[in-house]
């Protein structure tokens, strides 16, 4: 198996003529053209749902040779549909987070009496308007509890019912 490399190169040199070179360049040009056309079809469908813009973009490449790819790059939308979608989701999440933060600050800022809905401070024991008992001390550990709790969350002791007289 003795391969004569110089003989192969000589035959290749004889075979490659100017005509073969021109044919190769033309075939290569059309392959590039088809590849660019396929890329444009995929790219424009990812960037817009506007059918007219999709058709114009494809026709520009199809009929005006692949050198017009630069025109396509100028007229195509800057962002893909997915990028726009995720950007919109991010904006909505930012808005949603802002609403939650505002509501949280609002809730932390003031409490309301569960009886008359009057704004009160979170450490009030009685409502100044309707005189409802809001909080009371645990009978066992003396921690402050909401008046409707049946069991103290600190010492786990059952709470007695309150009998409070309202002074008018």
N, C-alpha and C positions, 0 to 999 in steps of 0.2 A: 504494500500500500504506500507507494511513493507518490505523493502529490506534488506536482510541479506548480508552484505558486506563480512563478513568472509567466507560465503558459496561460494560466487562468486570467491573470491581469491583462495579458495581451489580447485574449479573446474578448474580455469585457470592454476593453478600450475600443476594439473594432466594432462591437455591438452598439455602444453608446455613440450615437451620431447626433447631429444637431436636431434632426427630426424627432428622434426619441426623446431628447431633452425637452423640446417644446411640448410634446405630448404629455410628458411627465408634469411639467409646469401647469398645463391646462387642467389635467386631472386633479392635481394638488389644489389648484384654485377652486375647482368645483367642490372638492371635499371640504375645504375650509368654508366655502359659501354655505353648504348644507349644515355644517356644524354650527356656524353662526346663526343660521335661520332657526335651528332647533333650540339653541340657547335663548334666542330672542322670544320664541314661542313660550318656553318655560318661564323665563324671567318676567315677561309682561303679564302672564296669567297669575303670577305670584304678587304682582304689584298693583293691579287694578282689576275691578270687575266691570269696568266700562268697555263694552264690546267694540265700540267705534275706535277707541284708542288702541285696543288690541289689534284690530284689523289693519289700521293705518301703520302701526309699528311693523307688523309682519310684511305688509305689502312694500314698505320702504326697503326692507332688506331683500325681499324676494325679487323685486323689479329693478332696484337701483344698485345692484351689486353689493358685496359685503363692505365696500369702502364707506358706505353710508351708515355703518354702525355708529359712527360718531354723532350723526343726526339722531339716531335712536337713543343714544346715551343722553342727549340733551332733552328729548321730549318725554322720556320715561319718568314716572313718579319716583321721588327720592327714597321712599320707604316702602317695604313690602306690606301686604295686608296683615301679616302676622305681627310685624313691628308696630303697626298702627293699633292693632287689637290689644297687644300687651301694654302699649303706652296708655291706651284708654282705660284699661283695667287698673293700671298703676295710679292714674289720676283719680279714678273712682275710689280706690282704696285710701288714697290720701284724704279725699273728701270725707269718706266714711270715718277714718281715724280722727279727723278734726271734729266731726259731729260727736263722736264718742267722748273725746277729751272735753268738749264744751259741756256735754251733759254730765260728765263725771264731776267737773269743777262746780257746776250748778248744784248738783246733789250734795257735794261736800260743803258747799257754802252755807246751806240752810236746810234745816229739817222742818217738817210740818207736823202740827198736832193731828193725830189720827182721828180725832173726833170732829174738830171744826176746821181743819186745814189751814189754820193760822200759822204763819212762819214763826218758828221758835229756834232758840239756840239748842245745840245738841246736848248740852248738859243741864237743861231745865228738868226739874222734877214734876212741875205742874204747868199746865197751860195757863198763861196769864189772862186769856180771854174767857175760856169756858171752864176753867178750874179743874180740868180732867187730870187725873194722876197719870203721868207719863212714865215715870220711873220710881222705883222703890228700892230699899235696901234688902238684901237677903237676910232672912231671920237667923241664919246660922253664921255666915262669913262676913256679912255687912257690905258686900260688893253691890254696886249699883246695877239693877236689872230693869228691864222693861216690865211694865205693870201686868201685862198679859202672859208672862212666862210662868209656866207651872213648876219648872225645875230650874234651880240655879246651875248655870253652865260651869261655874268655878268649883263648887263643892258637891254638886249633884244632890242637893237636898230639896225635897218637895217643899213648895212654898204654900203658905196659908193664904186663904182668901182675904182680900182687903175690905175693910169696912171703913170707908172714909165719909165723913160729913163735910159737906160743902158749906163754907161760910159765905153768905151773900152780902 
